[in-house]
Amino acid sequence: MEVGMNEIQAKELMEEKMIDDAFQDLLNAYLATKHRKKVEIITKAFNFARQAHKGVKRRSGEPYIMHPIAVAKIVCVEIGLGSTSICSALLHDVVEDTDYTVEDIENIFGPKIAQIVDGLTKISGGIFGDKASAQAENFKKLLLTMSDDIRVILIKIADRLHNMRTLGSMLPNKQYKIAGETLYIYAPLANRLGLNKIKTELEDLSFKYEHPEEYKQIEDKLAATKAARDEVFKNFTTPIREQLDKMGISYRIIARIKSPYSIWNKMQTKHIPFDEIYDILAVRIIFTPKNPEEELNECFNIYVSISKIYKPHPDRLRDWVSHPKANGYQALHVTLMSNEGQWIEVQIRSERMNDVAEQGFAAHWKYKEGGGSEDEGELEKWLKTIKEILDDPQPDAIDFLDTIKLNLFASEIFVFTPKGEIKTMPQNSTALDFAFSIHTFLGTHCIGAKVNHKLVPLSYKLQSGDQVEILTSKSQKVQPEWINFATTAKAKVKIAAILKREQRNAQKAGEDILNNFFKKEDLNLTSVQIEKLCKLHKLPNKEALLAALGQKTIQLGDADRNELKDKSNSSNWRKYLTIPFVGNKESKNKEVATTLLGTGENIDTKQTINLTEDKIQKNYIIAECCRPIPGDDVLGYVDENNRIIIHKRQCAIATKLKSSYGNRIIAAKWDTHKHLSFPIYLYIKGIDDMGLLNQITQIISQQLNVNIKKLAMESNDGIFEGKIQLYVHDVDDVKTICNNLRKIKNIKAVTRVEE
């Protein structure tokens, strides 16, 4: 017994030492920064959190307090925030997980820290708990809180980063949910706030957990090609170094390697193998200007001097120095042709610009001396847009996420007003988007635009450098088709809200018309009668019928009277026909049931389901959107009818589901043994040649004994491309077919595509 007690005490002492060391590590990191040294309040926050979380363990088995310490360290070192944020990070789970209240935090640490902790508590909502299905709602709260204090979202991103770094101890279905949510919400947010390094790590970690094999393959290929890349880097930068030394510039040159996620993403979207990605290496020149005023000039001086050594690509100069991106990013990007005949991107930035690129808006505060800066103005503008979007709530949480993402992901273009003011707009913006970005009234009454003094329609896609003048008319109203070519979140939300309001008004008027008609004809207004009218006018539902009546696009007359009276008012008929219209509102809000519809099989969302031949044929549904086959990384989603639908993990629909209905996600793995066949599409491209089609079909049908279901080929100017639909057993079959087809002399590309 004594021995057992000693072991427990020894373990406790070890844990205490581990906690003390971790906190000391945080303090050392804080003391190395330029912030004012408020060690006392940080120590106070640590001791308070340590006491509050005493005895609580994380899923990995380590003391819970290690998580807040790690988050605080990310906040301090990787985002560059000061003592208020570090204290808030240490305390971020106290209110949610213990009996302490926000008032307690305010009494001990003051209103500022309490406000941030309160913001973090509001948006927590149990990320790892079952109530996490309302992630989109949490995201709304997060954005609302963010507009009060940007530090809330920065700490939240740090919290998410640490959770991703320790995701290995979670169950697979939770891993997919959290990784999907990270890719969908947190990585774009980090990007929008200029946290480039964190964005890249969040993407890579999500990729690693969702597609472990592909992640490892890319890591291995990067390692295998490292020596060749190092050689290219050395040869390419040697003459640049000599030139910069001659100019007396204080600089450092580093190699930027494309991240595994970016490489994989490019392979997926462009349908190309790893070997065909030529921009894995980029070169970064980071310099210290002789004085801050010369910073911009020095960027261009370096550009001029290196473009004398290597020829620059005429269309690939990106000047983010004169016009920083909306997230504060500044750099000059130029693509140069190396002596080996390879295009290499060179990014020229000062140390200050580099800090801003790595740490985002937090880095601005480091360089700001008194008063606000114009960079903060950009952030304010963005937060204002977010607030405006939140003022018009979306009916569907997923639609809302999509709308916000339009503004999160978009690259930017710069356009000018008639008076020469510069406006930053997301890429692909139309003249209509520009009108709404200036004022809702301007957007609502917009009839066209003049771009560079030429008349263009509302759907005209703006280019960087365009000068735009919006033309309006008081009689103009929002048109339903506008929603199809508006691309910015603000325009889409406003148009949808106005159309919805008009639809409601029309439905109200339609309801009066319908009631009066039934009264006049002495008929009972029932669901059956309404269904008859909908069928007669070819309308999908009652809402559409009412709107059409209100908008006067249809009118009730003799045909309607005959339809309603002819089929008699037999109460017996009605009794049976009205049954389907009785909706059970409660059923929609119930938790995910545990029995699979029609099979009696119990579902445990924590377990990984095996996709056997039998179950694929009877119990599970293969999603039409991505059509996974054995060997693809997949997951299951329990829909409202308790059916399990199997999606590819990277499928766009699955990504939305992970973000909004996380508790319905189930881990799934294939357990098929080449008994079932699945349809897939292959895309083939190459140089046209006599008998090529014959060679392709021979390899597929005779050598590999695979059935071709559909084949479409086209030849233009000596180049052919085509699509083949085949039946295969699994991903291995696809690889074999692709490899064999690539051996044909004139075939240049063979890839699997969605359709």
JOTACOR-V756134 format. One record per backbone hydrogen bond with DSSP energy under -1.0 kcal/mol. NH is the residue of the N-H (numbers start at 1). CO is the residue of the C=O. E is the energy in kcal/mol with one decimal. If there is no record, write none. Layout:
nh,co,e
NH,CO,E
NH,CO,E
This chain:
nh,co,e
5,1,-2.3
6,2,-2.3
7,3,-2.3
8,4,-2.1
9,5,-2.8
10,6,-2.9
11,7,-2.4
12,8,-2.7
13,9,-2.7
14,10,-2.3
15,11,-2.4
16,12,-2.7
17,13,-2.4
18,14,-2.4
19,15,-2.4
20,16,-2.6
21,17,-2.9
22,18,-2.2
23,19,-2.4
24,20,-2.6
25,21,-2.3
26,22,-1.8
27,23,-2.6
28,24,-2.7
29,25,-2.0
30,26,-2.4
31,27,-2.8
32,28,-1.2
33,30,-1.6
38,36,-1.6
42,38,-1.3
43,39,-2.6
44,40,-2.3
45,41,-2.3
46,42,-2.4
47,43,-2.7
48,44,-2.2
49,45,-2.5
50,46,-2.9
51,47,-2.1
52,48,-2.3
53,49,-2.5
54,51,-1.1
56,53,-2.2
58,62,-2.9
61,58,-1.9
64,56,-3.0
66,63,-1.7
67,64,-2.2
69,65,-2.0
70,66,-2.2
71,67,-2.6
72,68,-2.6
73,69,-2.1
74,70,-2.1
75,71,-2.5
76,72,-2.1
77,73,-3.3
78,74,-1.2
79,74,-1.5
81,75,-2.6
86,82,-2.2
87,83,-3.0
88,84,-2.2
89,85,-2.5
90,86,-2.2
91,87,-1.9
94,91,-1.4
97,93,-2.6
98,94,-1.8
105,101,-1.8
106,102,-2.6
107,103,-2.6
108,104,-1.9
109,105,-3.6
110,106,-2.0
114,110,-1.7
115,111,-2.5
116,112,-1.9
117,113,-2.7
118,114,-2.6
119,115,-2.2
120,116,-2.4
121,117,-2.4
122,118,-2.4
123,119,-1.4
124,121,-1.0
129,126,-1.5
132,129,-1.2
134,131,-1.1
138,134,-2.2
139,135,-2.5
140,136,-1.8
141,137,-2.2
142,138,-2.8
143,139,-2.3
144,140,-2.4
145,141,-2.9
146,142,-2.4
147,143,-1.6
148,145,-1.4
149,145,-1.9
152,149,-1.9
154,150,-1.7
155,151,-2.5
156,152,-2.2
157,153,-2.4
158,154,-1.8
159,155,-2.6
160,156,-2.4
161,157,-2.4
162,158,-2.2
163,159,-2.2
164,160,-2.4
165,161,-2.1
166,162,-1.4
167,164,-1.3
169,166,-1.1
170,167,-2.1
175,171,-2.4
176,172,-2.4
177,173,-1.8
178,174,-3.0
179,175,-2.8
180,176,-2.6
181,177,-2.3
182,178,-2.1
183,179,-2.3
184,180,-2.1
185,181,-2.9
187,182,-3.2
189,185,-1.6
190,186,-2.8
191,187,-2.4
192,188,-2.6
193,189,-1.8
194,191,-1.7
195,190,-3.0
196,194,-1.8
196,357,-1.5
199,195,-2.7
200,196,-2.4
201,197,-2.0
202,198,-2.8
203,199,-2.3
204,200,-2.5
205,201,-2.6
206,202,-2.2
207,203,-2.5
208,204,-2.5
209,205,-1.9
210,206,-2.1
211,207,-2.8
215,211,-2.4
216,212,-2.2
217,213,-2.5
218,214,-2.2
219,215,-2.5
220,216,-2.9
221,217,-2.4
222,218,-2.7
223,219,-2.3
224,220,-2.6
225,221,-1.8
229,225,-2.0
230,226,-3.0
231,227,-1.9
232,228,-2.1
233,229,-2.9
234,230,-2.6
235,231,-2.6
236,232,-2.6
237,233,-2.5
238,234,-1.7
241,237,-3.0
242,238,-2.1
243,239,-2.0
244,240,-2.6
245,241,-2.8
246,242,-2.0
247,243,-1.6
248,245,-1.3
249,244,-2.0
252,286,-2.1
254,284,-2.5
256,282,-3.5
258,280,-2.6
263,259,-2.5
264,260,-2.7
265,261,-3.0
266,262,-2.2
267,263,-2.3
268,264,-2.4
269,265,-2.8
270,266,-2.6
272,267,-1.0
276,273,-1.7
277,274,-2.0
282,256,-2.3
283,345,-3.0
284,254,-3.0
285,347,-2.9
286,252,-2.9
287,349,-1.7
288,250,-2.8
294,291,-2.0
295,292,-1.2
298,294,-2.8
299,295,-1.6
300,296,-1.5
301,297,-2.4
302,298,-2.6
303,299,-2.0
304,300,-2.7
305,301,-2.4
306,302,-2.5
307,303,-1.9
310,306,-2.3
313,335,-3.2
316,313,-1.3
318,333,-2.9
320,318,-1.2
320,331,-2.0
325,329,-2.3
328,325,-2.2
332,348,-2.4
333,318,-2.7
334,346,-2.6
336,344,-2.9
337,311,-2.2
338,342,-2.9
341,338,-1.8
344,336,-3.0
346,334,-3.7
347,283,-3.1
348,332,-3.0
349,285,-2.6
351,287,-1.8
354,350,-2.5
355,351,-2.3
356,352,-2.3
357,353,-2.3
358,354,-2.1
359,355,-3.3
360,356,-2.0
361,193,-1.6
363,360,-1.4
367,363,-1.1
368,364,-1.2
377,373,-1.2
378,374,-1.4
379,375,-1.8
380,376,-3.1
381,377,-2.5
382,378,-2.1
383,379,-2.8
384,380,-2.4
385,381,-2.1
386,382,-2.3
387,383,-2.5
388,384,-2.4
389,385,-2.2
390,386,-2.3
391,387,-1.4
400,396,-2.2
401,397,-2.2
402,398,-2.5
403,399,-2.6
404,400,-2.5
405,401,-2.5
406,402,-1.4
407,404,-1.1
408,404,-1.3
409,405,-2.6
413,425,-3.0
415,423,-2.7
416,466,-3.1
417,421,-2.3
420,417,-2.3
423,415,-3.4
425,413,-2.5
427,411,-3.6
429,426,-1.3
431,460,-1.5
432,458,-1.8
434,430,-2.0
435,431,-2.0
436,432,-2.2
437,433,-2.2
438,434,-1.3
439,435,-2.1
443,439,-2.1
444,440,-2.8
445,441,-2.0
446,443,-1.1
447,471,-2.9
448,471,-1.3
449,456,-1.9
450,469,-3.2
451,454,-2.9
452,467,-2.8
454,451,-1.6
456,449,-3.2
460,457,-1.7
462,429,-2.8
465,414,-4.3
466,463,-2.1
468,416,-3.0
469,450,-2.6
471,448,-2.6
473,445,-2.3
476,473,-1.4
482,479,-1.7
483,480,-1.1
484,481,-1.5
485,482,-1.2
486,482,-1.5
492,488,-2.4
493,489,-2.6
494,490,-2.3
495,491,-2.8
496,492,-2.6
497,493,-2.5
498,494,-2.5
499,495,-2.8
500,496,-2.4
501,497,-2.2
502,498,-2.5
503,499,-2.6
504,500,-2.6
505,501,-2.3
506,502,-2.6
507,503,-2.8
508,504,-2.3
509,505,-2.2
510,506,-2.8
511,507,-2.4
512,508,-1.7
513,509,-2.0
514,510,-2.6
515,511,-2.7
516,512,-2.5
517,513,-2.1
518,514,-2.4
519,515,-2.3
520,516,-2.7
521,517,-2.1
523,518,-2.7
526,524,-1.0
530,526,-2.1
531,527,-2.4
532,528,-2.1
533,529,-2.1
534,530,-2.6
535,531,-2.5
536,532,-2.5
537,533,-2.4
539,534,-3.0
545,541,-1.8
546,542,-2.8
547,543,-2.5
548,544,-2.4
549,545,-2.2
550,546,-2.7
551,547,-2.6
553,548,-2.1
554,548,-1.2
561,557,-2.2
562,558,-2.9
563,559,-2.2
564,560,-2.6
565,561,-2.6
566,562,-2.6
568,565,-1.6
574,570,-1.9
575,571,-2.5
576,572,-1.3
577,573,-2.6
578,574,-2.5
581,578,-1.3
582,579,-2.2
589,586,-1.4
596,601,-3.2
597,642,-1.5
599,596,-2.0
600,596,-1.5
603,594,-3.2
607,604,-1.9
609,667,-2.8
611,669,-3.0
612,610,-1.3
616,612,-2.4
617,613,-1.9
618,614,-1.9
619,615,-1.7
620,615,-2.5
621,644,-2.6
623,646,-2.6
627,623,-1.9
632,629,-2.6
635,647,-2.0
636,666,-3.5
637,645,-1.8
638,664,-2.2
639,643,-2.7
642,639,-2.2
645,637,-2.6
646,621,-3.3
647,635,-2.3
649,633,-2.7
651,648,-1.1
655,651,-2.2
656,652,-1.6
657,653,-2.3
658,654,-2.7
659,655,-1.5
660,656,-1.9
661,657,-3.2
664,661,-2.2
665,662,-1.4
666,636,-2.9
669,609,-2.6
671,611,-2.3
678,728,-3.5
680,726,-2.3
682,724,-2.5
683,751,-3.6
684,722,-2.7
685,749,-2.3
686,720,-2.2
687,746,-2.4
688,718,-2.7
692,689,-1.7
695,691,-1.9
696,692,-2.4
697,693,-2.6
698,694,-2.3
699,695,-2.3
700,696,-2.3
701,697,-3.0
702,698,-1.5
703,698,-2.0
704,699,-2.0
706,700,-2.3
709,725,-3.1
710,725,-1.5
712,723,-2.7
714,721,-2.2
716,719,-3.2
719,716,-2.4
720,686,-2.4
721,714,-2.5
722,684,-2.3
723,712,-2.4
724,682,-2.2
725,710,-3.1
726,680,-2.4
727,707,-1.7
728,678,-2.8
731,630,-2.5
734,730,-1.4
735,731,-2.4
736,732,-2.5
737,733,-2.7
738,734,-2.9
739,735,-2.8
740,736,-2.4
741,737,-2.5
742,738,-2.2
744,741,-1.5
747,744,-1.5
748,685,-2.1
749,685,-2.1
751,683,-2.2
753,681,-2.0
